[in-house]
Amino acid sequence: MENQTVVNAKQPELQNSNMMNMVKFFVFSAIGIFVFFVPITLNGKSSIMLDHFVSAIQLAVPSVLPYYALLVILLGAVYPFYKKTWKKDTVTLIFSILKILGFVAGAMFVFNVGPKWFFSPDMAPFLYNKLVISVGLLVPIGSVFLALLVGYGLLEFIGIFMQPVMRPIWKTPGRSAIDAVASFVGSYSIGLLITNRVFKEGKYSIKEAAIIATGFSTVSATFMIVVAKTLNLMDMWNAYFWITLVVTFIVTAITVRIWPLSKMSDSYYQEMEGDQEVIIKKDRVKTAWKEAMITANDSPSFGKNIWENLKDGFVMTMGILPSIMSVGLLGLILAEFTPVFDWLGYIFYPFTALVQLPEPMLAAKASAVGIAEMFLPALLVTKAAVVTKFVIAVVSVSSIIFFSAVVPCILSTEIPLTVGKLVVIWFERVVLTILITAPLAYLLL
């Protein structure tokens, strides 16, 4: 009788817990979806709420923002030396030096010191005002709402349903859907962090980890907003987002079947046996719901979740802003004053001409410059035809691999990918993206 009383006492508590998990799953996920994907018209401007938040801050305190961005760049330049990671390897050393140069360039701009060409509207002012400040606000603010989108079971729910398609299409386990979506709605660094951890646990083979790192670990929706704003594409944000998502995954489905990814090893980390995932063949909805509820139940408190994501977002911003100012400025200098990217552009010219993009040479040059920094292609086509802008906006995301951030992130993992293989994969992805996106852009626009 006493045991029955204990069970009866626990039942309301269990029901309350289940109800709370359901509320967290539906309410928080819905807020995240609303902020990132539902366009709202405010003051005559149609955009998603995240963009409205950032615009409101930019209008409220415009004089403070250059100094805020410079402080973030300074922190980012100092961080590798504070964490003593600057001499970990050659690539990290080079990027640590570039971050210092990024702070120097940022300080020169803010305090109005430097040569005349530096202050040309298409050089430092464009880079700092349009990209550095926007990213400096978007990533930390976006990370707060990403906590709601990815922290309460929505990713796990989607992952179970993606299981039947991941292996046949992308040759990766169903669980990799979480990595794929985490990158798009979170960041490549989050995606790569998940990938490396799961790879070291023996749940991905070397080939699977390489496919996920180079095929899914793209920049997040917050970065896509910056590209769309730079190219005045926010009025077609949802079309841009979903076409980019679909094209990125189609390109990945092709690259996994060609060299070098097709020839990567099927063995596991440090020759371990490997942990094959359990294939769900029945009760898929029930299993997906169960996984979502487990995640919602295990999620940290609301305040802790927001704080952790805000902190991660800010640290990520510290890493990105100095790289934008250094690698971005270097890329602009090379594009403006040297023929380097003109030469590289000839590699892509046959493809941009084949799909009949307006100004095919400009589009080819923009496609080439993306290897340095994913924002640079957008900077080169701000005055181009809308079809060209749309295609290049997709290319800058779908190409995935760029040296200012993703390459050092991949090289810092345990996944055995070389710089040479990464460059080949980048080339394949750019060509395929141009060929697939251009017809879609003509149909849409």
Sequence and secondary structure as in RCSB ss.txt:
>XXXX:A:sequence
MENQTVVNAKQPELQNSNMMNMVKFFVFSAIGIFVFFVPITLNGKSSIMLDHFVSAIQLAVPSVLPYYALLVILL
GAVYPFYKKTWKKDTVTLIFSILKILGFVAGAMFVFNVGPKWFFSPDMAPFLYNKLVISVGLLVPIGSVFLALLV
GYGLLEFIGIFMQPVMRPIWKTPGRSAIDAVASFVGSYSIGLLITNRVFKEGKYSIKEAAIIATGFSTVSATFMI
VVAKTLNLMDMWNAYFWITLVVTFIVTAITVRIWPLSKMSDSYYQEMEGDQEVIIKKDRVKTAWKEAMITANDSP
SFGKNIWENLKDGFVMTMGILPSIMSVGLLGLILAEFTPVFDWLGYIFYPFTALVQLPEPMLAAKASAVGIAEMF
LPALLVTKAAVVTKFVIAVVSVSSIIFFSAVVPCILSTEIPLTVGKLVVIWFERVVLTILITAPLAYLLL
>XXXX:A:secstr
 HHHHHHHHHHHHHHHHHHHHHHIIIIIHHHHHHHHH EEEETTEEEEHHHHHHHHHHHH TTTHHHHHHHHHHH
HHHHHHHTT TTSSHHHHHHHHHHHHHHHHHHHHHTT S GGGGSTTSHHHIIIIIIHHHHHHHHHHHHHHHHHH
SSSHHHHHHHHHHHHIIIIISS TTHHHHHHHHHHT HHHHHHHHHHHHHTTSSBHHHHHHHHHHT    HHHHH
HHHHHTT GGGHHHHHHHHHHHHHHHHHHHTTSTTGGGS   BGGG          S HHHHHHHHHHHHHHHS 
 HHHHHHHHHHHHHHHHHHHHHHIIIIIHHHHHHHHH SHHHHHHHHHHHHHHHTT SSHHHHHHHHHHTTT TT
HHHHHTTTS HHHHHHHHHHHHHT   TTTHHHHHHTSSS   HHHHHHHHHHHHHHHHHHHHHHHHHH 
